[in-house]
Amino acid sequence: MNTYAVKDLPKNKIIEFFKLHWGSPEMVTSSGIFDCSALDGITVVNEEDEIIGLITYIIKDKECEIISLDSLEEGKGIGTSLVQKVENLAIKKNCKIVKLITTNDNLLALKFYQKRGFILSKIILNAVEKARTVKPEIPLIGYNGIPIRDEFELIKVLN
């Protein structure tokens, strides 16, 4: 496995990855509308030159926000490694916190991030309903048959 900055891979490869895993490169959350293919990020590529991990983020006002995280081979430390790399970049940029948003149905993400030191900081009620006005392909029902309605913001204070 090799790690690359998103900008070092062909843009069409990044766009195709987001189309396959998110429906499009566009991410709509209560914190904004993002073209993930244009964001800073880090990828993990396997021996077959396929992306098996990808994280995107933005840095603004001493805060680093993770916009997307995908690990296609769970349990191998790919997601953890990508989050740690972003945390290290955030520290170098003098950020005070790393934050992210996930939806109420994404119990795996809630577990993953909390095990890595993130805490729940905010619930944004009905945020996904608002996001659907911009990105109508966001499904109504998510993981485990849970209706997707709300967003959770998680933060990690950096030392």
N, C-alpha and C positions, 0 to 999 in steps of 0.2 A: 504494500500500500504506500502511496505517495501523497503528500499534502501540497496543495497549490493555492495561491491566491486566486479568487474568482476571476480577476482581471487577466490572469495568465492563461486562462482556457478560452477556446473559441466561444464567442458570445452566443452563437446558435446552439451550442451544446448546453449552456446554462439555461437558455430559454426553453429548450426541449425538456430539460429536467423539471423545470417549474410547471410546464404544461402537463406533464405526465403526473406529477405528484400533488399539484395544487390547482389544476385546471387552467392556470395562466400565471405569468410572472407577477401579476398584480396582487398585492396583499392589502387588504382593507381592514383596519382596526380603528379603535377609538383614538389612537395616537396619530393616525394619518393614513394616507394612501401611498403605497410604495411600489415601485417597479423593482422587484427583487433582483432582476438580471442586471440592474444598473448600480446595485449597492456594493459596498465593500463586503468581502466575505472570504471564507476559506473552504476548500473542498478536500475531500479524501477520495482518491481514485485507486481502483484495484488494478491488478495485473492485466486485465482485459481492457484497460483504459475507460472503464465505466465509473461514473460518479456514484459512490456508495455513502457519502456523507457530505453535507453542505450546510453551512451556517452563514447568515447575512446579518449585518448590524449597521447601526448609525451611531455616531458620536456627536452630541450636541450639549452645550452648556454643562460640561463636566459629568454628563450622564451618557452611558453606553446602553443602547437598546438593542437587544437581539430581536430581529424581525422574523427570521425563520430559522428552523433547525430541522434537518432531516438526517436520520441514520437508517440506512436500508438493511443493515445487518446488526440487529439488536444484540446486546450482551457482549459485544467485543470491545467496548470502550471508545467507540468512534464518537458518539455524541458527547461523552464526558471530555474527551480530548479536545474537541472543537470548542466547547464552552470554556475550557481552561485557557485555550489559546486566545479567545476573545477577552476573557478576564485579564490576561497578561497584557494584551494590547491596550485595554482600557486603563490599566494601572500606569503604563508608560505614557499615556495621554493625559494623566492626572485626573481621571474620572473618579468620582466619589462613589458611584453606584453603577451596577449593571441591572437593567430591568427588562422585562418582557411581558407580553400579553399572550394568554392562551384562552381557549373557550371552556365553558363549564362542563362540556362532555369529555374533555381530554384528560381523563384521570391518569393515564400513563405519564403525560407531561407534568401534571401536578406532582406526582410521586417523584419523577426524575429530578425535577428542579429542587424540590424541598430536600431531597437526600444530598444535594450538592450545595446546601447552605442558603438557598433562596427562601424568602418568606412571603406569604400573602400580604399584600399591602392595600389592595383596593378591589372591590367588585363593581363592575360597570354594568348595571342592569339594562337589559334589552339592547345592548350594544350591537349584537349581531343582526338584529332586525334593521337597525340603521345602516349597517354595512351592506346588507342585501340591496338597499336602494342604489348602491354604486356597483356592487358585484352580485347580481341576482342568482348566479350559479352556486352560491354558498348553500349547501344542503340544509334542510330543515331539521333532519335527524342525523345525529353523529354517532360516535362510538357507543357500542352497547345499547343502541336504540334510544339514547338520551337526546331529547330535543335541544338543539343548539340555540341558546338565547343570550347568555351573558358572557362577559369577559372577566377574567381574573388577571390582575397585574401582580407580578411577583418581582421582588427586588432582592439584591444582595449588596450589602455595604462592603466596599473594598477597603483594605487596610493600606 
